[in-house]
């Protein structure tokens, strides 16, 4: 049995009548019990649905962090990585950002909103000044006939607006990083 001595009322929530740990406390504790990457994916997911959650996680982390507390160092790294408030839709996008950050490329923006009349979409990673975007194409988010049709319409509209769209797979980003960076560098000075 495990007992925590630093739980407060703010650390509890109720879901469907069942007492549980609140979202912020769960995010604070997660790096102690799972791989840092998975904890980061959970943090990114929470930030997409509620961007202000990052500030609350930082605050609660500062309140409970102490030397020897499992997960403290990992959470500190996750929070530092997200301190620029880059919103991402997936761990795949986070890995792509890490790859780009380790290169000489200028820093991109994430979830760039493009609007043209009745058309609007969000680009995963973009350099708006150059009208270049990187799309992280995972099977999980691009399956089905509806997604297939929308991606074609979306691509045509973005090209008509002057955008260059570079699409990469997870395998390319994780196993062929130099090729990905070289391709981006051809379009982003």
FISEPA-151917 format. One line per field, with one value per residue: residue number from 1; residue in one letter; chain; x, y, z of N, C-alpha, C in turn. Coordinates in steps of 0.02 Angstrom, whole numbers. Example, Ala and Ser with C-alpha at 12.3 -4.5 7.8 and 13.67 -1.06 7.14 Angstrom:
# FISEPA-151917
num: c(1, 2)
residuo: c(a, s)
cadena: c(A, A)
nu: c(660, 642)
nv: c(-284, -112)
nw: c(390, 354)
cau: c(615, 684)
cav: c(-225, -53)
caw: c(390, 357)
cu: c(660, 645)
cv: c(-165, 2)
cw: c(390, 394)
//
This chain:
# FISEPA-151917
num: c(1, 2, 3, 4, 5, 6, 7, 8, 9, 10, 11, 12, 13, 14, 15, 16, 17, 18, 19, 20, 21, 22, 23, 24, 25, 26, 27, 28, 29, 30, 31, 32, 33, 34, 35, 36, 37, 38, 39, 40, 41, 42, 43, 44, 45, 46, 47, 48, 49, 50, 51, 52, 53, 54, 55, 56, 57, 58, 59, 60, 61, 62, 63, 64, 65, 66, 67, 68, 69, 70, 71, 72, 73, 74, 75, 76, 77, 78, 79, 80, 81, 82, 83, 84, 85, 86, 87, 88, 89, 90, 91, 92, 93, 94, 95, 96, 97, 98, 99, 100, 101, 102, 103, 104, 105, 106, 107, 108, 109, 110, 111, 112, 113, 114, 115, 116, 117, 118, 119, 120, 121, 122, 123, 124, 125, 126, 127, 128, 129, 130, 131, 132, 133, 134, 135, 136, 137, 138, 139, 140, 141, 142, 143, 144, 145, 146, 147, 148, 149, 150, 151, 152, 153, 154, 155, 156, 157, 158, 159, 160, 161, 162, 163, 164, 165, 166, 167, 168, 169, 170, 171, 172, 173, 174, 175, 176, 177, 178, 179, 180, 181, 182, 183, 184, 185, 186, 187, 188, 189)
residuo: c(x, x, x, x, x, x, x, x, x, x, x, x, x, x, x, x, x, x, x, x, x, x, x, x, x, x, x, x, x, x, x, x, x, x, x, x, x, x, x, x, x, x, x, x, x, x, x, x, x, x, x, x, x, x, x, x, x, x, x, x, x, x, x, x, x, x, x, x, x, x, x, x, x, x, x, x, x, x, x, x, x, x, x, x, x, x, x, x, x, x, x, x, x, x, x, x, x, x, x, x, x, x, x, x, x, x, x, x, x, x, x, x, x, x, x, x, x, x, x, x, x, x, x, x, x, x, x, x, x, x, x, x, x, x, x, x, x, x, x, x, x, x, x, x, x, x, x, x, x, x, x, x, x, x, x, x, x, x, x, x, x, x, x, x, x, x, x, x, x, x, x, x, x, x, x, x, x, x, x, x, x, x, x, x, x, x, x, x, x)
cadena: c(A, A, A, A, A, A, A, A, A, A, A, A, A, A, A, A, A, A, A, A, A, A, A, A, A, A, A, A, A, A, A, A, A, A, A, A, A, A, A, A, A, A, A, A, A, A, A, A, A, A, A, A, A, A, A, A, A, A, A, A, A, A, A, A, A, A, A, A, A, A, A, A, A, A, A, A, A, A, A, A, A, A, A, A, A, A, A, A, A, A, A, A, A, A, A, A, A, A, A, A, A, A, A, A, A, A, A, A, A, A, A, A, A, A, A, A, A, A, A, A, A, A, A, A, A, A, A, A, A, A, A, A, A, A, A, A, A, A, A, A, A, A, A, A, A, A, A, A, A, A, A, A, A, A, A, A, A, A, A, A, A, A, A, A, A, A, A, A, A, A, A, A, A, A, A, A, A, A, A, A, A, A, A, A, A, A, A, A, A)
nu: c(42, 23, 53, 23, 88, 69, -51, -187, -348, -370, -314, -403, -544, -706, -780, -916, -973, -870, -730, -576, -407, -369, -356, -241, -157, -140, -67, 48, 96, 114, 242, 315, 271, 262, 334, 430, 399, 266, 203, 222, 144, 17, 14, 20, -102, -193, -164, -207, -344, -368, -285, -239, -207, -74, -9, -65, -18, 119, 121, 72, 168, 280, 242, 243, 362, 516, 679, 728, 599, 511, 501, 507, 616, 595, 468, 499, 581, 488, 399, 483, 511, 390, 370, 370, 244, 204, 79, 33, -32, 1, 116, 199, 210, 277, 399, 445, 460, 565, 666, 681, 717, 844, 919, 986, 881, 760, 654, 493, 312, 174, 21, -34, -154, -246, -344, -461, -583, -721, -646, -545, -406, -288, -114, 9, 149, 232, 308, 259, 303, 373, 280, 280, 247, 249, 177, 128, 100, 7, -58, -161, -234, -271, -358, -493, -633, -689, -586, -488, -544, -556, -422, -371, -445, -407, -266, -262, -321, -229, -113, -158, -161, -30, 51, 182, 177, 247, 249, 273, 311, 297, 398, 494, 529, 580, 678, 745, 797, 899, 869, 739, 762, 846, 758, 663, 747, 773, 666, 648, 738)
nv: c(-59, 113, 273, 444, 592, 722, 759, 867, 948, 1004, 912, 812, 742, 709, 586, 531, 498, 434, 446, 519, 553, 722, 803, 890, 848, 715, 731, 787, 681, 578, 561, 488, 360, 312, 302, 443, 497, 454, 519, 648, 648, 637, 759, 849, 817, 858, 995, 1032, 1024, 1108, 1241, 1321, 1233, 1201, 1303, 1278, 1150, 1176, 1259, 1172, 1073, 1144, 1159, 1028, 968, 896, 853, 691, 647, 540, 558, 696, 760, 718, 774, 909, 926, 900, 1006, 1116, 1097, 1128, 1258, 1360, 1359, 1287, 1213, 1050, 913, 783, 654, 624, 745, 817, 749, 781, 919, 919, 865, 966, 1073, 1037, 1072, 1186, 1258, 1393, 1432, 1355, 1385, 1313, 1226, 1318, 1432, 1440, 1542, 1571, 1648, 1544, 1436, 1351, 1293, 1202, 1201, 1081, 1107, 1255, 1382, 1527, 1647, 1602, 1526, 1386, 1223, 1085, 931, 807, 654, 533, 367, 349, 470, 497, 411, 330, 370, 500, 578, 557, 619, 753, 787, 796, 905, 1004, 1008, 1052, 1180, 1244, 1243, 1323, 1442, 1469, 1395, 1281, 1115, 998, 830, 709, 546, 452, 358, 412, 530, 480, 388, 434, 563, 659, 667, 719, 845, 901, 910, 1002, 1112, 1145, 1223, 1315, 1450)
nw: c(0, -38, 27, 21, 85, 48, -9, -45, -30, -157, -239, -265, -352, -422, -518, -601, -478, -414, -312, -355, -411, -450, -611, -627, -521, -558, -677, -623, -547, -638, -712, -620, -625, -754, -920, -971, -1098, -1120, -1014, -1058, -1174, -1115, -1046, -1154, -1217, -1119, -1119, -1246, -1234, -1130, -1120, -1011, -912, -902, -826, -701, -675, -668, -554, -452, -458, -413, -282, -229, -266, -222, -165, -207, -229, -329, -504, -508, -575, -706, -733, -720, -832, -934, -916, -938, -1072, -1126, -1094, -1185, -1229, -1341, -1425, -1461, -1559, -1539, -1480, -1582, -1653, -1554, -1550, -1677, -1664, -1571, -1649, -1745, -1660, -1624, -1732, -1857, -1904, -1909, -1768, -1769, -1773, -1687, -1723, -1815, -1868, -2013, -2113, -2240, -2307, -2308, -2279, -2162, -2067, -1966, -1953, -1918, -1887, -1922, -2027, -2044, -2108, -2218, -2277, -2262, -2208, -2095, -2091, -1984, -2020, -1959, -1951, -1862, -1855, -1983, -2051, -2136, -2243, -2237, -2176, -2272, -2388, -2339, -2317, -2447, -2502, -2412, -2435, -2570, -2557, -2472, -2551, -2655, -2586, -2577, -2494, -2447, -2416, -2315, -2291, -2170, -2109, -1955, -1944, -2031, -1964, -1842, -1883, -1994, -1975, -2021, -2159, -2154, -2096, -2193, -2301, -2252, -2235, -2367, -2399, -2299, -2264)
cau: c(0, 60, 19, 54, 78, 62, -115, -232, -414, -366, -289, -456, -599, -755, -803, -972, -983, -811, -676, -514, -357, -385, -315, -176, -116, -123, -13, 107, 121, 123, 311, 343, 246, 264, 389, 426, 365, 194, 180, 220, 85, -41, 16, 1, -174, -229, -154, -249, -414, -372, -218, -220, -188, -1, 8, -86, 29, 182, 112, 66, 234, 323, 220, 257, 429, 568, 735, 713, 530, 513, 465, 517, 662, 562, 415, 532, 602, 428, 373, 531, 502, 326, 365, 356, 173, 191, 27, 39, -86, 24, 185, 234, 227, 327, 463, 465, 485, 631, 713, 692, 751, 915, 949, 998, 820, 728, 599, 427, 254, 133, -51, -46, -222, -252, -413, -471, -655, -754, -596, -497, -374, -230, -55, 45, 211, 235, 348, 213, 338, 395, 223, 301, 220, 263, 120, 148, 46, 2, -116, -215, -274, -284, -391, -564, -649, -699, -520, -454, -571, -539, -350, -361, -472, -363, -202, -273, -332, -166, -69, -185, -144, 42, 87, 217, 161, 293, 217, 321, 284, 330, 461, 542, 552, 619, 733, 779, 798, 938, 832, 683, 789, 870, 699, 636, 796, 767, 610, 652, 808)
cav: c(0, 175, 329, 508, 640, 790, 769, 917, 945, 1022, 853, 763, 758, 656, 571, 483, 477, 398, 490, 504, 607, 775, 804, 922, 804, 656, 751, 797, 617, 530, 542, 442, 291, 290, 330, 515, 512, 445, 573, 707, 642, 653, 831, 882, 806, 902, 1064, 1045, 1032, 1163, 1269, 1350, 1180, 1201, 1346, 1244, 1094, 1207, 1282, 1114, 1041, 1183, 1148, 960, 945, 895, 809, 621, 629, 508, 593, 769, 782, 706, 825, 974, 927, 905, 1075, 1161, 1087, 1158, 1326, 1406, 1351, 1255, 1163, 998, 865, 714, 642, 626, 815, 836, 721, 820, 982, 906, 857, 1033, 1114, 1017, 1089, 1258, 1289, 1441, 1401, 1359, 1391, 1252, 1234, 1382, 1436, 1470, 1558, 1603, 1645, 1490, 1383, 1359, 1232, 1211, 1166, 1052, 1145, 1301, 1443, 1569, 1697, 1568, 1485, 1316, 1186, 1014, 893, 743, 610, 468, 328, 356, 530, 508, 353, 337, 406, 571, 608, 552, 672, 818, 801, 817, 973, 1046, 1016, 1094, 1249, 1271, 1255, 1382, 1500, 1479, 1356, 1219, 1068, 941, 778, 658, 492, 441, 321, 458, 576, 444, 348, 469, 633, 704, 677, 764, 912, 926, 928, 1064, 1165, 1165, 1269, 1366, 1473)
caw: c(0, -42, 58, 6, 139, 23, -44, -17, -59, -227, -275, -273, -396, -422, -585, -598, -409, -388, -292, -391, -411, -497, -672, -616, -479, -599, -722, -582, -523, -693, -729, -570, -634, -823, -960, -980, -1161, -1110, -971, -1101, -1217, -1073, -1034, -1217, -1227, -1072, -1141, -1305, -1213, -1081, -1120, -946, -865, -894, -770, -639, -663, -645, -485, -406, -458, -368, -213, -204, -287, -171, -180, -194, -249, -395, -558, -505, -627, -771, -742, -731, -902, -976, -909, -972, -1144, -1146, -1068, -1240, -1243, -1405, -1421, -1512, -1558, -1527, -1463, -1646, -1666, -1504, -1573, -1735, -1637, -1541, -1704, -1773, -1610, -1624, -1796, -1868, -1931, -1864, -1730, -1800, -1729, -1690, -1730, -1849, -1894, -2080, -2129, -2305, -2318, -2272, -2267, -2108, -2044, -1923, -1977, -1861, -1874, -1980, -2031, -2083, -2149, -2279, -2300, -2262, -2151, -2088, -2067, -1955, -2043, -1926, -1972, -1813, -1866, -2054, -2080, -2151, -2304, -2223, -2167, -2336, -2430, -2311, -2327, -2517, -2508, -2372, -2469, -2629, -2535, -2445, -2608, -2689, -2545, -2581, -2443, -2462, -2363, -2312, -2251, -2148, -2067, -1890, -1957, -2061, -1911, -1791, -1910, -2049, -1955, -2065, -2221, -2139, -2086, -2258, -2341, -2225, -2248, -2438, -2405, -2246, -2263)
cu: c(44, 19, 58, 38, 67, -1, -157, -299, -414, -343, -342, -511, -649, -780, -856, -980, -924, -756, -612, -466, -376, -336, -246, -131, -96, -65, 52, 138, 140, 196, 344, 324, 245, 322, 377, 388, 289, 165, 175, 160, 22, -44, -5, -74, -214, -223, -196, -320, -423, -302, -194, -197, -113, 20, -10, -40, 96, 176, 110, 132, 281, 306, 240, 327, 477, 621, 716, 643, 533, 471, 477, 561, 629, 508, 446, 554, 543, 400, 418, 522, 439, 319, 353, 284, 158, 138, 37, -19, -63, 97, 228, 255, 280, 395, 490, 493, 554, 684, 731, 732, 826, 951, 962, 937, 793, 670, 532, 373, 215, 59, -68, -114, -222, -326, -415, -545, -687, -707, -553, -469, -315, -173, -14, 104, 221, 285, 307, 247, 360, 339, 244, 274, 241, 201, 145, 92, 49, -61, -175, -261, -292, -316, -464, -576, -657, -632, -482, -477, -550, -466, -336, -386, -426, -297, -210, -281, -268, -117, -92, -168, -68, 83, 123, 205, 207, 263, 269, 285, 324, 398, 514, 571, 598, 679, 772, 780, 837, 903, 774, 708, 814, 813, 669, 682, 795, 714, 611, 724, 836)
cv: c(62, 231, 392, 557, 712, 801, 821, 910, 960, 962, 800, 789, 701, 647, 516, 455, 440, 448, 470, 563, 658, 774, 832, 876, 741, 673, 762, 730, 568, 513, 494, 370, 268, 324, 404, 534, 507, 499, 638, 707, 660, 728, 870, 876, 853, 975, 1081, 1060, 1091, 1194, 1296, 1296, 1179, 1244, 1313, 1185, 1121, 1226, 1223, 1077, 1078, 1171, 1079, 935, 948, 845, 737, 599, 601, 547, 668, 794, 774, 759, 893, 980, 935, 976, 1125, 1157, 1122, 1230, 1377, 1401, 1325, 1201, 1113, 949, 795, 712, 643, 697, 839, 811, 761, 888, 974, 900, 925, 1077, 1098, 1035, 1165, 1294, 1341, 1408, 1409, 1376, 1327, 1270, 1302, 1381, 1473, 1480, 1593, 1596, 1591, 1432, 1401, 1292, 1251, 1170, 1143, 1096, 1190, 1357, 1490, 1620, 1668, 1528, 1413, 1284, 1114, 982, 825, 693, 542, 432, 340, 415, 542, 447, 369, 381, 481, 607, 610, 609, 741, 835, 824, 888, 1022, 1060, 1062, 1167, 1282, 1286, 1316, 1447, 1512, 1440, 1296, 1173, 1008, 889, 724, 606, 487, 407, 367, 504, 540, 407, 382, 544, 679, 717, 726, 836, 942, 948, 993, 1122, 1188, 1220, 1326, 1388, 1483)
cw: c(0, -11, 43, 62, 114, -19, -7, -52, -134, -270, -288, -319, -390, -494, -579, -528, -377, -373, -329, -385, -465, -555, -659, -574, -517, -645, -685, -563, -579, -709, -679, -584, -706, -859, -972, -1044, -1153, -1065, -1011, -1147, -1177, -1059, -1096, -1230, -1181, -1094, -1202, -1284, -1165, -1075, -1052, -896, -853, -833, -703, -623, -638, -572, -436, -402, -411, -295, -186, -222, -228, -192, -160, -213, -320, -445, -560, -563, -696, -783, -754, -804, -949, -974, -944, -1047, -1169, -1124, -1123, -1263, -1313, -1396, -1478, -1505, -1541, -1505, -1526, -1662, -1617, -1525, -1633, -1712, -1606, -1595, -1733, -1725, -1608, -1688, -1800, -1896, -1882, -1827, -1766, -1749, -1736, -1693, -1759, -1883, -1961, -2094, -2196, -2322, -2276, -2256, -2207, -2088, -1999, -1951, -1916, -1840, -1934, -1970, -2075, -2129, -2216, -2311, -2311, -2199, -2153, -2059, -2044, -1968, -2009, -1950, -1926, -1828, -1939, -2088, -2093, -2211, -2293, -2216, -2233, -2383, -2405, -2323, -2398, -2528, -2472, -2408, -2530, -2609, -2510, -2502, -2647, -2651, -2543, -2531, -2474, -2403, -2368, -2265, -2235, -2105, -2003, -1901, -1987, -2007, -1862, -1818, -1966, -2037, -2001, -2132, -2210, -2133, -2152, -2302, -2318, -2243, -2321, -2446, -2354, -2241, -2193)
//
